């Protein structure tokens, strides 16, 4: 009896061992397992191939081509920024976004785009800022009113004056002024006013907004126009309707035009008293 039990245990052990081996073998021989194995192998081979291709393509950068009309940004500045962000990176691993951001941080750069140029180069396109006016004497603003440079040379973009007996005068940039943070408002008003004044044969050279919110501007012939704090657009429109004609006709004798009146404006003449009621030397005109 005891012998039968021992034999039975041996047989059970063998059967259990056969079942385990047979289960693993069946799994490995199944179509699903074979497909999974092929997929894993294909993925590994592809990864190895891509890594090899990346190493092959990741050649050192040896050429940088700069495009764009550069007047204030030098190629040397571009090269320095590229070198600083390039490091040990190659054609594939170079961080184009970091180089673009570094170039955009240069004072006169409005935008910069960087692209790879096969096989070992980069192409850099730089767009410079376009200054429309000075701001508070030293800064420069663009058409959007962005103060992109706080300390600029005396006359940016000054044309070369040809030699000769009567050289043409250099046109100075328009001077804008106002409290900190008001440059967009002042620039927008300047562009609107300048377009209308030029249509009337006049040109604005300065426009300022003081701390109290009062506006005034000066024309190229030296005439100052005071608009005050209220109804600025209406007062400027009234100047265009009536005051501009007087300035065109008698600009050499006019010191200022004061538009801070309900239905008219006052004119101050050069070399004479500038207060209303002073012997009739300041005129009140309806316009």
C-alpha positions in Angstrom: 0.0 0.0 0.0 2.8 2.3 0.9 4.5 1.5 -2.4 1.5 2.5 -4.4 1.4 5.9 -2.7 5.1 6.6 -3.4 4.7 5.6 -7.0 1.6 7.8 -7.3 3.5 10.8 -5.9 6.4 10.2 -8.4 3.9 10.1 -11.3 2.1 13.2 -10.1 5.4 15.0 -9.9 6.4 13.9 -13.4 3.0 14.9 -14.8 3.1 18.3 -13.2 6.6 18.9 -14.6 5.4 17.9 -18.0 2.5 20.2 -17.9 4.6 23.2 -17.0 7.1 22.6 -19.8 4.4 21.8 -22.3 2.5 25.1 -21.4 5.6 27.3 -22.0 6.4 25.6 -25.2 2.9 26.0 -26.5 3.0 29.7 -25.7 6.3 30.2 -27.5 5.0 28.3 -30.5 1.7 30.3 -30.7 1.3 32.7 -33.7 0.5 35.6 -31.3 3.8 35.2 -29.5 5.7 35.0 -32.7 4.1 38.2 -34.0 5.0 40.0 -30.7 8.6 38.8 -31.0 8.9 40.1 -34.5 7.5 43.4 -33.5 9.9 43.8 -30.6 12.8 42.9 -32.8 11.7 45.4 -35.5 11.4 48.2 -32.9 14.9 47.4 -31.6 16.4 47.3 -35.1 14.7 50.6 -36.0 15.9 52.3 -32.8 19.5 51.2 -33.6 19.2 52.3 -37.2 17.8 55.7 -36.2 20.6 56.2 -33.6 23.2 55.4 -36.2 21.6 57.7 -38.7 21.4 60.5 -36.1 25.1 60.1 -35.4 25.9 60.2 -39.1 23.8 63.3 -39.7 24.8 65.2 -36.6 27.8 66.8 -38.2 29.5 70.0 -36.7 28.1 73.3 -37.8 30.7 75.0 -40.0 28.7 77.6 -41.9 26.2 80.3 -40.8 24.4 82.4 -43.4 22.8 85.6 -42.3 20.0 87.2 -44.4 18.0 90.4 -44.0 18.7 94.2 -44.4 21.1 94.8 -41.5 21.9 98.4 -40.6 22.2 98.3 -36.8 22.9 94.6 -36.2 26.4 93.4 -37.3 27.2 89.9 -38.5 29.7 89.7 -35.7 26.9 90.0 -33.1 24.9 87.3 -34.9 28.0 85.0 -34.9 28.6 85.6 -31.2 25.0 84.7 -30.3 25.1 81.5 -32.5 28.4 80.4 -31.0 27.1 81.0 -27.4 24.1 78.8 -28.0 25.7 76.2 -30.2 28.2 74.7 -27.8 29.0 71.1 -28.8 25.7 70.5 -30.6 25.7 69.4 -34.2 23.4 69.7 -37.2 20.7 67.5 -35.6 21.0 68.4 -31.9 21.3 72.2 -32.3 18.6 74.1 -30.4 17.2 76.4 -33.1 14.7 78.0 -30.7 17.4 79.0 -28.2 19.4 80.7 -30.9 16.3 82.5 -32.2 15.5 83.8 -28.7 19.1 84.9 -28.2 19.1 86.9 -31.4 15.7 88.4 -30.6 17.2 89.8 -27.4 19.6 92.0 -29.3 18.5 95.7 -29.0 17.7 96.4 -32.7 16.3 92.9 -33.6 12.5 92.7 -34.1 12.5 89.0 -35.0 14.9 86.2 -35.9 14.3 82.8 -37.6 16.9 80.1 -37.7 16.8 77.0 -40.0 19.1 74.1 -40.7 21.0 74.2 -44.1 22.2 70.9 -45.2 24.7 69.5 -44.6 26.6 71.5 -42.0 25.1 75.0 -41.9 22.5 77.3 -40.4 20.5 80.1 -42.1 19.6 83.0 -39.9 17.0 85.6 -41.0 17.0 88.8 -39.0 14.4 91.6 -39.2 15.5 94.8 -37.6 13.3 97.3 -35.7 12.1 100.3 -37.5 12.2 103.4 -35.4 9.4 106.0 -36.0 10.3 108.5 -33.3 12.4 109.3 -30.3 11.0 108.8 -26.8 11.8 111.2 -23.9 14.9 112.4 -25.6 17.0 109.2 -25.6 14.8 106.2 -26.4 13.4 104.9 -29.7 9.9 103.5 -30.3 8.5 101.6 -33.3 5.2 102.0 -35.0 3.5 99.8 -32.3 4.7 102.2 -29.6 7.2 99.6 -28.2 10.2 101.2 -26.6 12.8 98.9 -28.0 15.9 101.0 -27.2 16.3 103.3 -24.2 19.6 104.9 -25.0 20.1 105.5 -28.7 22.6 107.5 -30.7 21.8 111.1 -31.5 20.4 110.7 -35.0 19.5 107.1 -36.0 19.3 106.4 -39.7 20.8 109.8 -40.6 21.4 110.0 -44.3 24.8 110.7 -45.7 25.0 114.4 -46.7 26.7 114.7 -50.1 29.6 117.2 -50.4 28.8 120.5 -52.1 28.2 124.2 -51.6 24.6 123.7 -50.3 24.2 120.3 -48.6 20.6 119.2 -47.9 19.7 119.5 -44.2 19.4 116.3 -42.2 15.9 115.6 -41.0 15.8 115.0 -37.3 13.6 112.3 -35.9 10.3 113.2 -34.4 10.4 113.7 -30.6 7.7 112.1 -28.5 7.5 112.6 -24.7 5.2 111.4 -22.0 5.1 109.6 -18.6 6.5 106.1 -18.3 4.1 103.5 -19.8 2.3 106.1 -22.1 4.5 105.5 -25.2 1.9 103.4 -27.0 -0.8 106.0 -26.6 1.5 108.8 -27.6 2.8 107.0 -30.6 -0.7 106.1 -31.9 -1.8 109.7 -31.6 1.4 110.9 -33.3 0.9 108.6 -36.3 -2.8 109.7 -36.7 -2.0 113.4 -36.4 1.0 113.2 -38.7 -1.0 111.6 -41.5 -3.6 114.4 -41.3 -1.0 117.2 -41.0 1.0 115.9 -44.0 -2.2 115.9 -46.1 -2.5 119.6 -45.2 1.1 120.4 -46.1 2.3 120.5 -42.5 4.6 118.3 -40.5 4.7 117.5 -36.8 8.1 117.4 -35.1 7.3 117.0 -31.4 4.3 115.7 -29.5 4.1 115.5 -25.7 1.8 114.4 -23.0 2.5 115.9 -19.6 1.8 114.4 -16.2 -1.5 116.3 -15.9 -2.7 114.7 -19.2 -2.3 117.8 -21.4 -1.3 117.5 -25.0 0.7 119.8 -27.2 2.7 119.5 -30.4 5.1 121.5 -32.5 5.2 121.9 -36.3 8.3 121.9 -38.5 8.1 125.7 -38.8 8.3 126.1 -35.0 4.6 126.8 -34.3 3.4 125.2 -31.0 -0.2 124.0 -30.8 -1.8 123.5 -27.4 -4.6 121.0 -27.2 -5.0 120.6 -23.4 -6.5 117.7 -21.5 -10.1 117.5 -22.7 -11.7 116.9 -26.1 -8.3 116.4 -27.6 -9.5 114.8 -30.9 -12.2 117.5 -31.4 -9.7 120.3 -30.8 -7.3 118.8 -33.2 -10.0 118.5 -35.8 -10.9 122.1 -35.3 -7.3 123.1 -35.8 -7.2 121.1 -39.1 -10.4 122.9 -40.3 -9.3 126.5 -39.5 -6.0 126.8 -37.7 -4.0 124.9 -40.3 -4.9 127.4 -42.9 -3.7 130.3 -40.8 -0.4 128.6 -40.0 0.3 127.9 -43.6 -0.3 131.5 -44.5 1.5 133.2 -41.6 3.7 130.6 -40.0 6.8 132.9 -39.8 5.0 135.3 -37.4 3.1 132.8 -35.2 4.5 131.6 -31.9 1.7 129.3 -30.8 -2.0 128.4 -31.4 -4.1 127.7 -28.3 -7.0 125.4 -29.1 -8.3 125.3 -25.5 -11.4 127.3 -26.2 -15.0 126.2 -26.7 -15.7 127.6 -30.1 -12.4 129.0 -31.4 -8.7 129.3 -30.7 -6.2 131.9 -29.8 -3.0 132.9 -31.7 0.1 134.2 -30.1 2.4 136.2 -32.4 6.2 136.2 -32.2 7.8 139.0 -30.3 4.6 140.1 -28.7 2.7 139.5 -25.5 1.1 136.1 -25.3 -1.7 136.7 -22.9 -5.3 137.3 -23.9 -6.3 140.9 -23.5 -2.8 142.3 -23.7 -3.4 145.2 -26.1 -5.0 142.9 -28.6 -1.7 141.2 -29.4 -3.3 137.7 -28.9 -6.2 137.1 -31.3 -9.3 135.1 -30.6 -10.6 133.6 -33.9 -13.7 131.6 -34.5 -13.1 128.4 -36.5 
